[in-house]
Amino acid sequence: MAVSSTNIVGFQGSTEAFEAVVTDTTTTLEKTQRPTAAKHLHEVLQDLSRRQEPDLVGAICHAMGCLEAVARDITGDEKSTLGLILKKRPEPVPAPLDTALPKVGDTP
């Protein structure tokens, strides 16, 4: 994805490949007993598929919700927000998440 000078997010590459990866990941999340994360990821595709205009904010929120659900599952911390989980973990977060996640804040 890329952001243009008009702050519109665009996709670079094959939309079919992107959809296939998201669908495969959703299936994997379901098979590994992570239904909340799978539901969020499914909603990402729904939001991006809306016509006339895709719901980009909704897609981003659901993508972050998926990440938070997986983080909760991996850490066993079912109550904390993604921001709090990341503050408790000393491991480095890879780019570009290292700059994006602090902007999410600690709100549920």
N, C-alpha and C positions, 0 to 999 in steps of 0.2 A: 504494500500500500504506500501511497505517496500523498503528500499534502501540497497542493498547488499554492500559488501566490494569493489565490482567492479563498484559502483555507477550506477547500473542498477536498475530501479524501477520495482518492482514486485507486483503482487496482491495476497493478502492472503484472501481466502474466496471464496464464490460462485460468479462467473462472471455473472451468470444469475440473482442473487439477485441484484448485482450492476447495471446491465443494467435495471432491472425493476424499481429500485429506480430512476435512471436518467430519464427513460422514463416517469414515473409518475410525477416527478418534472417538466419535460418539459411541460407536459399536463397542470399541475396546473399553470405554468407561462403563458401559452397561454390563459387559461381561465380567468386569472386575468389581462389581457391586458398588459403583459410584453413580447412582441414578440422579442425584442432584446436579453433579457436574455435567452428566450427559444431557440432562434437560436444558441446562443453560447453553450448552454448545449447540443443541438443536435450535434453540431460540435465536442464536446468532444468525444461522442461515435464514430463518424466517424473517428476521429484521432486515437482512441484506436483500431479501427477495421482494420486499414490499414494492408495489407499483402505485403510483407514479414515482414516488421518491423513497429510496431505502431509508430505514430508520437507523442512521449511523450511531446516534447516541445510545439507542437501545442495544445495538449490536455490541458496542464497547462495554456497556454495563453488564450484559450477559457473559461476555468473554471474561471480564474481571470476576464475575460471580463464579464462573467455572474454575478459574484459577484459585479463588478463595476456597471453594468446596474441596478441591484436590489438596490444597495446603492444609486445611483442617483435618482431612482424612490422614494424610501422611504424618502430621505432627501429633494427632490424637487430641488436638485442642479444638473442641467442637463449639466453643463460645466466642473465641476471639475473632476480630476482623482480620483481613489480610494484612493490613498495615501493622497491627499489633503482633501478628505471627512473625512477620519479617523483622520487626525490631528485636524479637526474642531470639532469632536465629543468627548466629555469627557467620554463616556461610555467605560468600559473595553472591549477588544476584547478577546474572549475565546481562549485557547490553542487548537491547535497548530498555529492558525492564528496569535496570538500575536507575534510570532517570525518570521513567514513567510512573513507577509505583509510589515514590514519595509524594506525587501530586494527588494520589487517590485519597490520602488522609486516613483517619481512623474511624470514619463514620460507617456504620453497618449498611 
